């Protein structure tokens, strides 16, 4: 899940909306799905990662993939 943080995408209709990633095309491009519409012109800096709430755990468990704390 990702959230759109750029209010200029689609004239602001997607701003602050949570969307799913349908497919990763390459290192920089991906398809995002909103209902039955697909968007491929959104870049990484237009988005932020959203962690879905965990019903099984009281706290979310994540692994850092890049940076100083990689692997923790």
Helices and strands as residue ranges (DSSP letters): E 2-4, G 9-12, E 18-24, E 30-34, E 37-39, G 44-46, E 47-49
